[in-house]
Amino acid sequence: MISIALPYSGIVPRDAIWCIIGPPVAGGLLIALSAAGLPLGGSIRRVGVGLLAAFAGLLLSIIGFLAGLAIGAIFT
């Protein structure tokens, strides 16, 4: 939610890049915070790993889409 609302705050430019780069950056920060020994460290780590896994899924789906286009272009 923060990565979607961040461009409207005026702090960052209004590019769509924040919707792509925001979750893995936030996930990395949350994993780093979980190592600090906070009381909610386990939950923070799970959310951070989830954000990183979602970004990895995005990358894999883009790669799969491009591979499908390439295979389709071969047989057309």
BALUMZA-982455 format. One record per atom (N, C-alpha, C, O): x, y, z; residue in one letter. Coordinates in steps of 0.05 Angstrom, whole numbers, plus 32768, in hexadecimal, padded with zeros to 4 digits. Atoms other than C-alpha are relative to their C-alpha. Example, Ala and Ser with C-alpha at 12.3 -4.5 7.8 and 13.67 -1.06 7.14 Angstrom:
<atoms>
80127FE88000a80F67FA6809Ca801280188000a80278018800Da7FF07FE87FFFs81117FEB808Fs7FF18016800Es7FFB802C8012s
</atoms>
This chain:
<atoms>
80107FE88000m800080008000m801180198000m800B802D7FF3m7FEE7FE97FFFi8039802F800Fi800C80067FE5i800E801D7FDDi7FF47FFC801As805980247FCCs7FED800B7FECs7FF580197FD9s80147FF48012i801880367FA9i7FFA801D8008i7FF7802E7FF6i80067FE57FF7a800C80747FD4a801880138000a8014802B8001a7FE87FF07FFEl8054808C7FD4l800280167FEBl800A802D7FF2l7FFE7FEB8013p805280B27F92p7FEE80188005p7FF4802E7FFDp80137FEA7FFAy801680DB7FA9y800880118017y7FFC8026801Cy7FF77FF07FE9s803B80F47FE6s801080187FF7s8014802B8007s7FEF7FEA800Ag806781217FBBg801D7FFD8007g802D800D7FFFg7FE480057FF8i80A781047FD9i800F7FF47FE8i80277FFB7FE5i7FF3800E8016v80B780D97F9Cv7FF280077FE6v7FDB80117FE7v800E7FFA8019p80A880E27F52p7FE97FEE7FFBp7FE77FD88007p8018800F8005r806780C87F36r80047FEB7FEAr7FF37FE97FD9r7FFB80158013d8085808F7F0Fd7FF47FE6800Bd7FF07FE38023d800A801A7FF8a806A80487F10a80167FEE800Ba80117FD88015a7FEA80117FF7i80AF802F7F23i7FFE7FFA801Ei80097FE68028i800380047FE3w809D80367F6Dw7FEE7FE78006w7FF27FDA801Bw801080187FFCc80687FFF7F65c80107FE77FFBc80087FD18005c7FF080178006i809E7FD17F4Bi80177FFE8014i801D7FE8801Ei7FE880017FEEi80DA7FE47F76i7FF98002801Di80087FF9802Ei80087FFD7FE4g80B47FF47FB6g7FFE7FE68010g800A7FE58026g800280197FEFp80A27FAD7FCEp801A7FF28006p801E7FEB801Dp7FE7800E7FF8p80E87F8E7FC9p801180118013p801E80078024p7FF17FEE7FEDv81077FCB7FEBv7FF37FFF801Cv80027FFC802Fv800E80027FE6a80D27FC98022a80057FE5800Ca80097FE38025a7FFB801B7FF6g80DC7F7E8028g801C7FFD800Cg801F7FF18021g7FE480017FF6g81277F858030g80038010801Ag80108007802Cg7FFF7FF07FE8l811D7FBC8064l7FF37FF18017l7FFC7FF2802El800D800E7FEBl80EC7F92808Bl80107FE8800Al80107FE28022l7FEF80167FF8i811B7F56808Bi8017800B8011i801F7FFE8025i7FEB7FF47FF0a81527F8480A4a7FF68008801Ba80048005802Fa800C7FF87FE7l81247F9F80DAl7FFB7FE88012l7FFD7FE9802Bl800680187FF0s81127F5880F0s80197FF6800Fs80177FE98023s7FE780087FF2a815B7F4C8102a800780128017a801A800C8026a7FFA7FED7FEBa815A7F878132a7FF67FF6801Ba7FFD80038030a8009800B7FE6g81387F5D8168g7FE7800E800Ag7FE3800F8023g80197FF47FF8l80F57F808169l7FEC7FEA8009l7FEF7FD38001l801280147FF6p80BB7F5D818Cp7FF07FF27FE9p7FE97FDB7FECp8010800B8016l80967F528149l80137FF77FEAl800B7FF77FD2l7FEC80078013g80D57F398126g7FF77FEA7FEDg7FFD7FEB7FD5g800980168011g80B67EF9810Cg7FEB80087FEBg7FED80017FD4g80147FF68013s807A7F1C80EDs800C80127FEBs800580127FD4s7FF37FED8012i80A57F5280CFi80107FF17FEBi80107FF87FD3i7FF180118012r80D27F1D80B0r7FEE7FF37FEBr7FF47FF27FD4r8013800D8012r80967EF88092r7FF580137FEBr7FF3800C7FD4r800A7FEC8013v807B7F378072v801680077FECv8010800A7FD4v7FEA7FF98012g80BF7F498056g80067FEA7FECg800B7FEF7FD4g7FFC80178012v80C97F038039v7FE97FFE7FECv7FEE7FF87FD5v801780008013g80837F07801Bg800380147FEBg7FFC800F7FD3g7FFD7FEB8014l80927F487FF9l80167FF97FECl80137FFD7FD4l7FEB80098012l80D37F2C7FDCl7FF77FE97FEEl7FFE7FE87FD7l800A80168010a80B07EED7FC5a7FEC800A7FEBa7FEC7FFF7FD5a80127FF58014a807A7F167FA3a800F800D7FE9a8007800B7FD2a7FF07FF48015f80AF7F3D7F7Ef800D7FEB7FEEf800F7FEE7FD6f7FF48016800Fa80D17EFC7F69a7FEB7FF47FEDa7FF17FED7FD6a801580098011g808E7EE47F4Fg7FFA80127FE9g7FF480097FD3g80037FEC8016l80867F247F27l80157FFC7FEBl800F7FFC7FD3l7FEA80048013l80CA7F1A7F07l7FFC7FE67FF0l80007FE67FD8l80048019800Dl80BB7ED17EF7l7FE980017FECl7FEA7FF57FD6l80177FFE8013s80787EE27ED7s800780117FE8s7FFE800B7FD2s7FF77FF08016i80987F187EACi80127FEF7FEDi800F7FF07FD5i7FEE80118010i80CE7EE77E95i7FF07FEB7FF1i7FF57FE57FDAi80118014800Dg80997EB27E87g7FEF800C7FE9g7FEC7FFF7FD4g80107FF28015f806F7EE47E5Ff801280057FE8f800980007FD1f7FEE7FFB8016l80AB7EF87E35l80097FE77FF2l800B7FE67FD9l7FF98019800Ca80BF7EB07E2Aa7FE87FF57FEFa7FED7FEA7FD9a80188008800Fg80777EA17E13g7FFE80107FE6g7FF780057FD1g80007FF08019l807A7EDB7DE2l80157FF77FECl80107FF57FD4l7FEB80098011a80BC7EC27DC7a7FFA7FE57FF3a7FFE7FE27FDBa8008801A800Bi80A37E7B7DBEi7FEA80037FECi7FE97FF67FD7i80167FFB8012g80647E957D9Eg8009800D7FE6g7FFE80077FD1g7FF57FF38018a808C7EBF7D6Da800E7FEC7FEEa800F7FF07FD6a7FF280148010i80B47E837D57i7FEC7FF07FEFi7FF27FEA7FD8i80138011800Ef80767E5B7D43f7FEB80107FF1f7FD780047FE8f80137FF0800Et80517E947D22t800980057FE3t7FFA80127FD4t
</atoms>
